[in-house]
């Protein structure tokens, strides 16, 4: 049957059309510019900032030498930054926030210790790094320019810590073997979290009544949340991990690894369904579209056919839930719309500096602008909330980080000839796309552990972009 389809006129026509569009796309000046790394690294290394940081680095190493910290910490476990930075990345969805903060601090401390005791160690370059540093500075300023400094201090400093952790992780992975360990660890942890979510669905979970509109979805009795306290937060986490499970099925050699990745991916996808998170489902559709189109443009046809088939194959509960997106009769949708309108109204007066990070700052100002008297802890939109926290500078820098991260990954995708590298780069890109799509319907950083995961995946994309140049062990 497959051979007959491949030899059919319809298949040849569609293949020719897609091939023509693909050539036009690749050869366009804008795409060629986007896929070209540019002079960013050379300009950064020759900049005044680079020379100043180089001088400070030499003094930093000299201090370590004078205090003999290089000898004291020789062979110390604290000089294994890969271990300390892997732990928060893998365990963030499982451990409480306080434990994740401690592990992130330990990871940053470990890489700083290595930079102080190893003068020849060079910092890893990524085009987004300078914007990440500026984003950290803006958030620090936002804390002290907040309408309530004490209320913004904790949330702002956790944000700064987790963003800086991404730089520590980026500098901690130095071999392909370590990359493989990271991928296996995050996928297995994702499967573990998902298994607990499935357990909740089978045996019951004590979810909040506000998660379900009983009038519209009386047939939904349980929305799973696993270890992350909220179904939408669980969906955000799964969006980042599921693409790596799919990539593992295609990339790993041997029957057993493929079966393990397939089982993990199936568990995560089932758990995603059981969250009944419409934003999560929408994000997963976008993530799948990006992943499979990059894999092979002919999947466009398969995807369209699959969407039509799913409409007839999926249970009515799921179809009704998904098709309710945008329905203002749903209390969740109307509630979010009211909050967005109130937040936009508030930003007309606080667009430049924002009001400061944290729910306390939001609750001080937002009620005066509340639309339809909607009460909220945040704006239920990542982009609006970053603007509320840190003003126009914060959101512009965040978008620049995303842009340069995507540019870096896409540039590596266009150049690599290694299938495994290509698949995992694809997973990194599609996971972030899915996460950003869901973030239009929720404030994804409200859960600090998911915030850390996002920044970790941004760093991991930069690591994968240089995978071809790394040694095997």
N, C-alpha and C positions, 0 to 999 in steps of 0.2 A: 504493500500500500504506500509506504514512504517513497519507494522508488518511482511509482506511478505519479505521485504528487510532484516529485522533483522534476519529472520529465514533462509535466503538463504545461500548456501555454500560459495559464494563469500565473503559475509559479515563476516562469521565466519573465513575464511582463512585470510583475511586482519586483522581482530581483533587479531587473534593469532600471526601473524607476528609482528604487531605493539606492542603488549604486550611483546613479546620476546625482541625486540629492546629496549623498554622502560626499562625493567628490567636490561639489559646489561648496558644501559646508567646510570641508577641510582646507580648501584652497582660498577661501575668502580672507581678505586682509585682517579682519577683526579676529578670526579664529587663529590665524597664523601668529598674530601678536600675542593672543592669549596663551598659546602653547609654547611660546618662546620664553625661556627663563629670564632673559634680559641681563642688565648689568648690575642688578641689585646687590649681589655679593661683593663684587669689586668696589662698588661705591661705598658699601658699608665698611669694608676693611680699610679703605683709605680715608674715611671720614674723621673729623675732629673727635667725635664721640668715641670712635674705635681707638684712637690714640690715647685718649684720656682713660678709657677703661683698661687699656693695655698697661698703662703706667700704674694704675691702682692695683691691677692683678699682680704686677711684679712686687709691689710693696706688701700685698696680702701674702704672697708666697714667702717673702723674706721674713715676715712676722712669724709665720709657721715654723720657718727654719730656726729662727732665734729662740723660740720657745720649745724647739725640738719636738713639736707636735707630729712631724713627719715620722720620727722614730718611735714616739710613744704609741701612735695609732697604726704602726706597721702591722700588717696581717690582721687588723681588727675587722670584726664583722661590720662595723659602721663604715668601712671603706668598700663596701659592696653595694653601690647605689642601685644596681639593677634590682636586687632583692627588696630594698626598702621602698623603691618606687613602684615595683610590681604589686606590693601588698595593698596599698589603697586603691589602685586601679581595679584589682580583681575583687576585693572584699567590700568595696563601697556599698553595693546593694544589700549586703548581709549584715554588716556591723552598724552600731549606732553612730550618729554623726560625730559625737565626741571622740570616739575611737578612730574614726576616719581622719579627723583633724590631727590627732596625735601622730598617726602614720604618715600623713602628708608632711607634717613638720619634720619627722624623722627622715623622710625621703629628701627633702630640701637640704637638711643638715648634712646628710651623707654626701650629696653631690658637691656641696660647698667644701666639705672636708677634703674630698678628692681634688678639687681645684686648688686648694691651699697646699696640699702635700705633693702634687704632681705638676710641677711648673710647665712641663711640655704638653699637658692635656689641653686641647683646644675646644672651645665652645662650639656646639653644632649650629650651623647657620640654617635659617629658614626665612623666606621672604616675609612671613607674618610676625617674626619675633619683635621687630621694633614697634609694631603696632600693639603687640601684647604688652610690652613695657609701658607704652604711653597709656594704654587702657588701665593698667594698674595705677599709674600716677593720677589719672582722672578720677578713679574711684576713691583714692585716698583723699583727694581734694574734695570730692563730693561728700565724704563723711564729715569733714570739718566745715563744710559750707551748708550742712544739713539744717533743716528746721528744728531738729532735735539731735544734737551730736551724740548724746548718750544712747538714744534710741537707734541710731544708725551705726554705732561703733561695731557691735558684734557682727551684724550682717555684712557690713562693708569690709571688715577685716577678714572674715571668712572668704568672701569673694576674692579679695586680693591674694590670700593664701592659696586658694585653689587654682587661680589663674597662674600664679608663679609656679605651682606644682607642675603645670604642663611643661614649663621650660626645664624643670628638673628631670621629668620623665624623658623628654626629648634628648637630654644629654646622658641618659643612663643606659640606653639600649645601643649596643655597639657591634652585635653580630647577628647573623641570620638565625642562628640557633635561639638566641634570646627572643627574636621576633616570633618564632614558632611557639616558644613557651608562653609568651603573652597571649597569642591567639588561642591556643589550647585552653589556657587558664580562664580567659574571659568567656569563652563559649561554654565550658563546663560549668562555670558559676552561673551563667545565664540559664542553663538547663536546670540547675539546682533550684534557683529562684522560681523558675517556671513550674517545676514539679510541685513546689509548695503551693503555688497558685492554683494548680489543678486539684490538689488535695483540698483546698478551701472550697472549690466549686462542688466537689463530690460530697464532702462532709459538712458543708455549711460554713459561712464566714459572717462575722458581725460587722457588716458594712453600714455606713451612714445612710439614713433614709434620703438625704438630699442628693445622693448619687443617681437616683432613679425617679423619673416622673411616672408615678403609678397610674395616672390617667391615660397616658399615651403608651406606656410599656408595662402593662400589668402582668405580662408573661415573663418578665425578667425578674427573677427573685434574688439573684446573687451576682455581684460584680467583684471579681477577685482583685486583690491588691498585694498579695504575697508579703514580702518583707518591707514594702515601701509605703504602706499606710494609705495609699490612694490608687485607684485603678488607672487614672490618667497618668500618674507618675510612673507606675509600672510599665505602661505602654511606651512612655518616653524612653525609658531604659532599654526595653526590648527592641525598639527601633534602631538603636545603635549597635546592638549585638547580633540580631538576626542575620543581617547581610554577611557577617563573618562566618556564621554557620553554613550558609548557602555556599559561600566561596570555598570553605573547607571541604565540602562534599565534592566540589569540582577540582580542587587543587591538590588535595592530599593523595598520595599513592598508597595502594594496598587496600584490600577489602575491609579489614577491620577499622582503620581510621575513617573510611568513608561511611561505614555503618554508624560509628560513634557520632560523627558530625551530623549525619542524617537524623539520628534519633534526637540529638540535642536541638536541631532546627525544628523538627516536628513538635517537640515539647514547647518550644518558645512560641511557635506560630499558634498552637492551640491555646496557650495561655493568653496570647494577644487577643484572640477571638473572645475569650472569656472575660477580658477586662470590659468588654462592651464600650470601649472608648472610641467614639466616632472619629475624633481627631487622630487617634492612634491608627485606626484602620485607613484613614485617608493618607496619613504619612507613610504607611506601609505600601499602599498602592503606588505612591510617587517613588519610594525607595526601590520597589521592584521594577518599576518602569525604567528608572535610570540604570539599575544593575543590568537588566537583560538587554536593553538597547545598546549599552556599551559592549556587552558580551557579543551580541550579534544583532545587527539592525533588523534582521528578518523576524526577530521576536515581536516587532510591532504588530504584525499580523496575528501571531499567536496570542499576544496580550489582548487585542481587541476581541478575538474569539473567546478567550477565557472569561473576559468581563461579561459577555453575553451569556455564556454558559453558567457562570456563577449565579446570575439572576434567577435561573430556573432550578439550580441545584441546592443553593443555600436555604436553610430554614427561614420561614417567614419572620421569625424573631429578629434575625440578623438583618434581613432585607429591610424590614420596617425601621429598625434602629438606624441603619445607614442612610436610608432615603429621607430621614427626618432632619438631616443636616440643613440648616438654614430655615427650618420651620419655626416661625415665631410663636406658634401655639405651644411649643415645648418650653417648659419653664427654664431649663438650662440654657437654651439658645437666647431667649428674651432677656434672661439675667445677664448673660455675657454682653449682649448688645448694649444694655443699659450701662454697664460698667465701662465699656469702651467709649461710649459717648461722654460719660462723666470724666474719664481720664483725659480724653482729648480736650475737653473744656478746661480742665485744670492746667494742661500743658500750654494753653494760650498765655498763661501768666507765668509759668515756670519752665518754659522751653529751653532757656539758655543753660542754667545750672542744675535744673531739676530740683527735687525737694529733699533728696538724700536717700540712701539705701534703707531697706527694712520696712516692716509692716507698721512700726510705730510712727514713722514719718508719714507714711501713706495715710494712716488713720487720722492723723492730725489735720491734714489738708483736704483729702478727698471728700469727706462728708459735705463740705461747703459747695462742692460742685456735683454732688451725686445726682444722677439722672434717674427719675422715677423712684427715688428714695432707695436705690439698690445699695445694700451694705456689702463691703468687700474688704479683704485683707490685701489685695493686689489687683492689678488691672486685667488679669486673665489673658495677657498677651505679652510674650517675651519682649517684643520690640518696643511696645508702649512702656513696659515696666522699666527697661533699661533707660529709656528717655526720662521717665519719672525719677529714676534713681540718680542719674548723672548728667542729664541734659543732652543737648544736641551733640556735644563732643563725644560723649560716651557711646551713643548709638552709631555715630559715624565711624568711630574707631572699631566698634564691634563688626560692622558691615565690611570694613577694610580687612579685618582679620579673616573673615569668612571668604572674602574675594581672593585674597592672596593665598589662603590655604587651598582653595579650589584650584587656583591657577597653578600652584606648585604640584598638586596631585595630578591634574590633567596634563601638565607638561611631562611629568614622569610616565604617565600612561601612554602618551604618544611616542615616547622614545624607547621604552623597555621592550626587549624581545623575550623576556622570561614570562612564561604563562602564569606561574604562581604569583609573581610580583604583580602582574596585571590584574589577576583576580582579587587579590587582597587590597590593591589600590582602589579597585572598583567598589569593593565592599565598604571601604572607608568613605568614599565619596557619597555613595547611595545612602548609607546610614545617617550621615550628617544632613543630607537633603531631606530625608524622611523626618528627622528630628525637627528641622527648621520649619517644615510644613505644619507639623502638629503644634509648634510653638506659636502659630498664628491664632490658635484657639485656647492657649493656656500659658501661664507664666511658668515655663519649664524649670527655671532656676529657683523656684520657691522651695523645692526640696534640695538641700545643699549637697546631698550625696549624688543626685543626678547632675547637678552643676559640675561637680568634680569629674564625673564620667564624661560629660560633654567636652571639657577642656582636655581630658586625657585622650579622647579620640581625635581631637584636633592635633595634639602632639603626635599621636600614633600615625596619623596620615603623613606628617612630615618625616617620621622615621621610615615609613614604607616607601616614601618618594626617593630615599637614598639606599634602599635595600640592595640594589644591584651592585653598589660600590662597597658593601660591607663584606667582611670575611665570613666564612661559614661558621667558624667557632672562635 
